[in-house]
């Protein structure tokens, strides 16, 4: 069941088809969904003053990976709590590539392969960031 006041989530991924599928599922669950096709697009969106309840970032993106995007978000938007940021990865949560994200205090979650796992994961992190 979706929250009574729609929570806004920002999804950042370089896979446009995946963004479209995630958006469709979350909007049908009652969430307000913003998408960005990569780090630069996400930074531009956040620069407009948009303040989502949670930000889900794919770790492996070509121009700017998730760790760099987290660093840039924190530099440009210091008011965004690290509790609102979730790195989605297919790596093990203990992979060395994720060390910066751990140090930055952001959450790390396995990228859902099963589309049905998306809603419970988003709901859990939106509640954590509240």
C-alpha positions in Angstrom: 0.0 0.0 0.0 1.4 3.4 -1.0 1.7 6.2 1.5 -1.2 8.6 1.9 0.8 11.6 0.8 2.7 10.5 -2.2 6.4 10.2 -1.5 8.7 11.5 -4.2 11.5 9.3 -5.3 14.3 10.1 -7.8 15.6 7.1 -9.8 19.1 7.6 -11.5 20.2 5.0 -14.0 21.7 4.9 -17.5 19.3 2.2 -18.6 16.2 4.0 -20.0 14.1 0.9 -20.3 14.7 0.0 -16.7 13.9 3.6 -15.6 10.6 3.3 -17.5 9.7 0.0 -15.9 10.6 1.2 -12.4 8.7 4.4 -12.9 5.6 2.6 -14.1 5.6 0.2 -11.1 6.2 2.9 -8.5 3.7 5.3 -10.0 1.0 2.6 -10.0 1.8 2.1 -6.3 1.1 5.8 -5.7 4.6 7.3 -5.6 5.6 10.4 -7.4 8.6 9.4 -9.5 11.4 11.5 -11.0 14.0 10.0 -13.3 17.4 11.0 -14.4 19.3 9.2 -17.2 22.7 9.6 -15.5 24.5 11.7 -13.0 24.6 15.0 -14.8 20.8 14.9 -15.3 20.3 14.1 -11.7 22.5 17.0 -10.5 20.6 19.4 -12.9 17.3 18.2 -11.5 18.4 18.6 -7.9 19.8 22.1 -8.7 16.3 23.3 -9.4 15.5 22.8 -5.7 13.8 19.5 -6.2 14.0 17.6 -2.9 12.9 13.9 -3.2 12.1 11.8 -0.2 14.6 9.2 -1.4 17.2 9.0 -4.2 18.0 5.6 -5.8 21.3 5.6 -7.8 22.7 2.9 -10.0 26.3 2.3 -9.0 27.6 1.4 -12.4 27.0 4.2 -14.9 29.4 5.1 -17.7 30.0 8.9 -17.4 29.7 9.3 -13.6 29.4 6.3 -11.3 27.2 6.2 -8.3 30.0 7.0 -5.8 31.0 10.1 -7.8 27.3 11.2 -8.0 26.9 10.9 -4.2 30.0 13.0 -3.7 28.7 15.7 -6.1 25.2 15.7 -4.6 26.8 16.2 -1.1 29.0 19.0 -2.4 26.2 20.8 -4.3 23.3 20.1 -2.0 24.6 19.8 1.6 21.0 19.8 2.9 20.3 16.4 1.3 20.6 13.9 4.1 22.8 10.8 3.3 19.9 8.8 4.7 17.9 9.7 1.6 20.4 8.2 -0.8 20.5 4.6 -1.8 23.2 3.1 -4.0 21.7 0.2 -6.1 24.3 -2.4 -7.1 24.7 -5.9 -8.5 28.0 -6.1 -6.6 28.3 -7.7 -3.2 27.7 -5.0 -0.5 31.3 -5.7 0.6 32.8 -5.0 -2.8 35.8 -2.5 -2.6 34.1 -0.3 -5.3 31.5 0.6 -2.7 33.9 1.8 0.0 33.2 5.5 -0.7 29.5 5.0 -0.4 29.9 3.3 2.9 32.1 6.1 4.2 29.6 8.7 3.0 26.9 7.1 5.1 24.6 6.3 2.3 22.6 3.0 2.1 23.6 0.3 -0.2 21.1 -2.2 -1.6 21.1 -5.0 -4.1 19.5 -3.8 -7.4 16.2 -5.7 -7.6 16.2 -8.3 -10.4 12.7 -9.2 -9.6 10.4 -6.3 -10.4 8.1 -7.4 -7.5 10.9 -6.7 -5.0 11.1 -3.0 -6.1 8.1 -1.7 -4.1 9.0 -3.1 -0.7 12.6 -1.9 -1.1 11.5 1.6 -2.0 8.9 1.7 0.8 11.5 0.6 3.3 14.0 3.3 2.3 11.4 6.1 2.0 10.4 5.3 5.6 14.0 5.2 6.8 14.7 8.7 5.3 11.6 10.2 7.0 
